[in-house]
Amino acid sequence: MEDILSPRGQIFPVISESKKKKFFGYYPTNPLSGCFDKEKSKYREAERGLIVERPVLIAENISDEYLFSVEEDISRVFVTDKFKQRVEKAGLLAFDFSWEIPTS
C-alpha cells in the first residue's frame, strides 16, 4: 500500500503497547479542488473555514484513482473502490467502508 499512500500523504507510526501488531496513522497532503459540491453538501461556515457535516462530491472532478481529500475539508480522507479493493486484497484491518459518499 505504500505505493498508493506515500505519494499522497505522510505515514506515521503509532506507538502502542501491543507487541504483536504495528499501527500507522496517515495524513493526506493532496487536497483536490473543484470536487466539493457546495449546493448539495450540508455544512456550516466557521471563522477558519467550513465545518462539513455531510459532503457531496462532484464525480467528474475527482482526478485521483485511490484516495484524496478536498480543499474544503482536508481532515477527511475519501477513497475510491479501487483503493478499497487494494485494502481487502492486502487483508488490512481497521478500515470502515460502510459509509458511501454521494456524488453529483
C-alpha positions as CSV (number, residue, x, y, z in Angstrom):
1,M,0.0,0.0,0.0
2,E,3.0,2.3,0.3
3,D,2.9,2.9,-3.4
4,I,-0.5,4.5,-3.0
5,L,-0.1,6.2,0.3
6,S,3.4,7.8,0.2
7,P,2.9,10.0,-2.9
8,R,-0.4,11.3,-1.5
9,G,0.4,12.0,2.1
10,Q,2.5,11.2,5.2
11,I,2.6,7.9,7.1
12,F,3.3,8.0,10.8
13,P,4.0,5.0,13.2
14,V,1.6,4.9,16.1
15,I,3.1,3.9,19.4
16,S,1.1,1.3,21.2
17,E,1.6,-1.3,23.9
18,S,0.8,-4.1,21.5
19,K,3.8,-6.4,21.0
20,K,2.0,-8.3,18.1
21,K,0.7,-5.6,15.9
22,K,2.0,-2.4,14.3
23,F,-0.2,0.6,13.8
24,F,0.1,3.6,11.5
25,G,-1.5,6.9,11.1
26,Y,-2.0,8.7,7.8
27,Y,-2.3,12.4,6.8
28,P,-3.3,13.3,3.2
29,T,-1.3,16.0,1.5
30,N,-3.1,16.0,-1.8
31,P,-6.3,18.0,-1.4
32,L,-8.3,18.3,-4.7
33,S,-10.1,21.4,-5.8
34,G,-13.4,21.6,-7.5
35,C,-14.7,18.3,-6.1
36,F,-16.9,19.6,-3.3
37,D,-20.5,20.3,-4.3
38,K,-21.4,23.3,-2.1
39,E,-25.0,23.3,-3.3
40,K,-25.8,19.7,-2.3
41,S,-23.5,19.3,0.8
42,K,-24.5,20.1,4.3
43,Y,-22.0,22.4,6.0
44,R,-21.6,25.4,8.3
45,E,-19.3,28.3,7.8
46,A,-16.9,28.9,10.6
47,E,-14.2,31.5,11.3
48,R,-11.5,29.4,9.8
49,G,-13.4,27.6,7.0
50,L,-16.2,25.2,6.6
51,I,-17.4,22.5,9.0
52,V,-18.7,19.8,6.7
53,E,-21.4,17.6,8.1
54,R,-22.5,15.7,5.0
55,P,-20.3,16.0,1.9
56,V,-21.4,15.5,-1.7
57,L,-18.6,15.3,-4.3
58,I,-18.6,16.1,-7.9
59,A,-17.6,12.8,-9.5
60,E,-16.3,14.2,-12.8
61,N,-13.8,16.4,-11.0
62,I,-12.2,13.6,-8.9
63,S,-8.8,13.1,-10.5
64,D,-7.2,10.7,-8.2
65,E,-7.9,7.0,-8.6
66,Y,-7.2,5.9,-5.0
67,L,-7.6,8.5,-2.2
68,F,-7.8,12.2,-1.6
69,S,-9.1,15.0,0.5
70,V,-10.9,18.1,-0.7
71,E,-9.7,21.7,-0.1
72,E,-12.9,22.5,1.9
73,D,-12.4,19.6,4.3
74,I,-8.8,18.5,4.5
75,S,-9.3,16.4,7.7
76,R,-11.5,13.9,5.9
77,V,-10.0,11.2,3.6
78,F,-12.1,10.0,0.7
79,V,-11.2,6.7,-1.0
80,T,-12.3,5.0,-4.2
81,D,-13.5,1.5,-5.0
82,K,-10.0,0.8,-6.4
83,F,-8.5,1.7,-3.0
84,K,-11.0,-0.5,-1.2
85,Q,-10.1,-3.5,-3.4
86,R,-6.4,-3.0,-2.6
87,V,-7.1,-2.9,1.2
88,E,-9.2,-6.0,1.0
89,K,-6.6,-7.8,-1.1
90,A,-3.9,-6.9,1.4
91,G,-6.0,-8.2,4.3
92,L,-5.7,-4.9,6.2
93,L,-7.9,-4.3,9.2
94,A,-9.5,-1.2,10.9
95,F,-10.8,0.3,7.7
96,D,-14.5,1.1,7.7
97,F,-16.1,1.3,4.2
98,S,-19.7,1.3,5.4
99,W,-20.4,4.9,4.5
100,E,-20.7,5.8,0.9
101,I,-20.3,9.4,-0.1
102,P,-22.9,10.7,-2.6
103,T,-21.7,12.2,-5.8
104,S,-23.3,14.6,-8.2
